[in-house]
Amino acid sequence: MRTDCDYYYKRAEAELEMAQRSTVPEAVKAHYMLAGYYLDHVYANGVGEHSQLTQLLAASR
């Protein structure tokens, strides 16, 4: 069974791949930022910290 951490890690990998394929600088930056947020979320889990992704998602609601 796939966990939330697995999902966010896969999303980070996908964002990194999209960043490498992008030719528009703004898109590259956005993909790297999203990958960073996903990885923050992966590594903040279990430590009692709220990741930037969690905060970003909460703020958008």
C-alpha positions as CSV (number, residue, x, y, z in Angstrom):
1,M,0.0,0.0,0.0
2,R,1.3,3.4,-0.9
3,T,1.7,5.9,1.9
4,D,1.4,9.7,1.8
5,C,5.2,10.0,1.9
6,D,5.5,7.7,-1.1
7,Y,3.0,9.8,-3.0
8,Y,4.7,13.1,-2.2
9,Y,8.1,11.6,-3.0
10,K,6.9,10.5,-6.5
11,R,5.3,13.9,-7.0
12,A,8.7,15.5,-6.2
13,E,10.4,13.2,-8.7
14,A,7.8,14.1,-11.4
15,E,8.3,17.9,-10.7
16,L,12.1,17.5,-11.1
17,E,11.6,15.7,-14.4
18,M,9.3,18.4,-15.6
19,A,11.8,21.1,-14.5
20,Q,14.5,19.4,-16.5
21,R,12.3,19.2,-19.7
22,S,11.0,22.8,-19.4
23,T,12.4,25.5,-21.5
24,V,10.7,28.5,-19.9
25,P,12.7,29.8,-16.9
26,E,9.6,30.6,-14.9
27,A,8.2,27.1,-15.4
28,V,11.6,25.6,-14.4
29,K,11.6,27.7,-11.2
30,A,7.9,26.7,-10.4
31,H,8.7,23.0,-10.9
32,Y,11.7,23.1,-8.6
33,M,9.8,25.0,-6.0
34,L,7.0,22.5,-6.1
35,A,9.5,19.6,-5.8
36,G,11.0,21.3,-2.8
37,Y,7.6,21.7,-1.1
38,Y,6.9,18.0,-1.8
39,L,10.2,16.9,-0.4
40,D,9.8,19.2,2.7
41,H,6.5,17.4,3.2
42,V,8.1,14.0,3.0
43,Y,10.9,14.7,5.4
44,A,8.8,16.8,7.9
45,N,6.4,13.8,8.4
46,G,6.9,12.0,11.7
47,V,9.0,14.8,13.1
48,G,6.1,16.9,14.3
49,E,6.8,19.8,11.9
50,H,4.4,21.3,9.5
51,S,5.9,21.4,6.0
52,Q,5.7,24.4,3.7
53,L,3.4,22.4,1.4
54,T,1.0,21.8,4.3
55,Q,1.0,25.5,5.1
56,L,0.6,26.4,1.4
57,L,-2.4,24.0,1.0
58,A,-4.0,25.3,4.2
59,A,-3.6,28.9,3.1
60,S,-5.2,28.2,-0.2
61,R,-8.5,26.9,1.3
